[in-house]
């Protein structure tokens, strides 16, 4: 089967990361977490004391960033300016800042070019918010993965370490606010691509979701 460019979009906590990694592994493709790229910019912005609405400062910041995914002994690591920031970008503060920063045109332009470069040779699974609608409208196969708000909150809460700093109810509240921010912003709002295959993962296991995706990919590729 020829190598394809696959996108998986959807709201936070829908299981995109786990599913995307598993799908990429099954297909022997490269997995790209585009949300981590925005988190990287958010982390660097916070580190430099920048506000999410300061486009001039953000543009200057982005011009000096070198971001890449590097495979090592601990799996895929996110490296920014030669520093491993993989374990530093999953805090609630960085999550909300990344949501705000992702709406800034200067940041999107910077990461748009980076993402297009990463996908030029195909054989890639891109996970994000607007991969199938904006960044790769020509993608070979597009998925939109969702789940109930409560289930997404539980999944996101279980990812947080340490959990003592925030309650499940606070995670759910933040998730609802992020959903609102992502779906109502003027620039590239969160929504399914018209030709995306929609999957609700609320009552599905990771294996079931991946199996359904594989079946869709084989059907679109003409392989039964």
N, C-alpha and C positions, 0 to 999 in steps of 0.2 A: 504494500500500500504506500502510495506517495505520501511524503511528509506534508502535514497540514498545519495551518495556524488556527488555534482554537482559543476562544474567549469564554470566560465564565464571569458574568457580572451578577450583582445582587447586593442586598443590604448587609450591614455588619451582623455577624453572628449566624448567618445562614448556613455555615459550614463550608464556605468557599475554599478556605485555605486547605483544610484536610482533604476535601474532595479533589481540588486541583492538584495537590501533591500526589494523591493516589492515582488519579487519571494519568498524570505525566509519567509516573512510575510504570503503569500498565503499558503505556504506549512507547516507553523509553524516549520520552520527550524532555525538554528543558522546562522547568516550572519557573514562572516569574510572578512574584507577589507585588503588583504595582502599588497596592496600598502602603507597602513598606517603603516605597520610594517617596511617597508623600510624607510618611512619618519621619523619614530621614531628613527631609527639608524642614519639617516642623521641629525636630530635635535640634538641628543646627540653628534654627531661628531662635529657639528658646535659649540655647547656649550663648547666643550673641545678643540676647536681650531685645529681639526685634518683635514688633507688633504684627499681627496677621494682616492688617490693612495697609502696611507700609510697603507699597509696591516698589518704590525706588530702592529701598534697603533690601528687599527680597530679591530683586533682580540682580543686585550687586552680589548678594550672598550666593545665588545660584551659579553665577559666572565663575565662582571659585570652587565649586563642588565637583568632586569626582566620585560618582556613586557606582558601585558594581556588586553583583552577586558572585561570590566565590565559594566553590565547593571544597570543603575540608573534612577533617576527621569527625567534626560535629554536625555534618550536613551542610546545607546551603547557608552561608553567612552573608550578612549585609555589611559591606565595607564602604565607609565614607571618608575620603581623604586619608586613606591608609589606616583608619581606625575601625575596629569591629564594634558596631553599634547595635548588633542584633538583639541583645538583651536589654537595651536601654530605651526602646521605642514603643513598649507595650503598656505604658502607664495610662491611666484615664486622662491625665492632663495632656499628654502628647496625642492621644486619640482625638480629643476635642479640638486641639490646635491644628491637627492634620486635616480635620474636616473643614475648618475655616480657611486654612491655607490652600486647600485643593480647589477653592473657588476663585483664587486669584489668577488672572490671565498670565502674568509673568511666570508664575510657577508652572502652570499648565503647559506653556510654550516650551519651557526648559525640559520638562519630563516627557512631553509629546515626542520630541526629537530623540530622546534617549530610548523610549519604548519602541519607536519605529525602527531604530537601529538594532535593538535586541531581537525584533521579530522578522527581520529581512530574509533570513534563511529558512524560516518556517521550522517545523518540528518543535513547536513551542506551545505551552498552555499559559495564557495570560489571565490572571485573576485580578478583578478590579471593580470599578463602578461604571465606567463608560468605555470599556474596551471594544465592545461590539457596536456601540452607537457612534463614537467619536474617533477613537484612536485607530481602530481596525474595522471600519465599516465593510471592508472587503474580505473579512475573515472567512475561512472555509466552513467552520462550524461555530455557532454561537449558542451559549446557554445562559439562562437567567435563573439563578438559584435563590429561592426564598424559603421562609419558614415563619411560624407565628412569632409575634413579638416576645412572648413569654419564653418560648423555647430558645430563641436567639439570645435572650438575656441570660438564661441559665448557662448556655454554652460559653458566652463571653465571660461570665463570672468565674467559670471553672478554669479559664485561661489565666486569670489574674493571680499574681504572686507578689506580695502576700495578700491574702483575702481579707485580713483583719482591717485593712484601710478603707474598705468600701463594702456596702451591703448589696444583696441581690436587687433590692428595691431601687437603690441608687443607680445600679448598672442599667436596670430597665428604664428608669427615667432618662438617663443619659442617652440610651439607645433611641428612645422615642424622639429626643431632641435632635440627635444626629440624623435620624431618618427624615425629619422635617427639614433640616438644613440641606441635606443632600438632594432631596426630591423637589425642593422649591427654589433652589438657586437658579439664577438666570443662565449661568454658564454651565453647559453639559450636566443638566440635572439627572439624577438617578432614575432610570426607566429602562424597561426591556427594549432591545432592538426589535423592530417589526418582524424580523425573520429568526428571532431567537427561540430556542426550545425552552419552554418554561417548566421548571421542576420545583415542587413544594417538598422540602425535605423534613417537614415537621415530624412525620411519623415514619420516616425512612432511615435505614442504617446507611452508613457510608458506603458499604459494599453494594447495597441496592441502588444508590444514586449513581455510583460509578458504572455499574452494570447497565443501567438505563442509558447513560451517556455513551458507553461503548457501542450499544446497539444503534443509537442515533448516528454515531460517526460511521459505523459500518454501512448503514443504510444510505447515508449521504455520499459515501464513497463507492457505492455500488457493490459492496461486499456483503452478502447475506450470511 
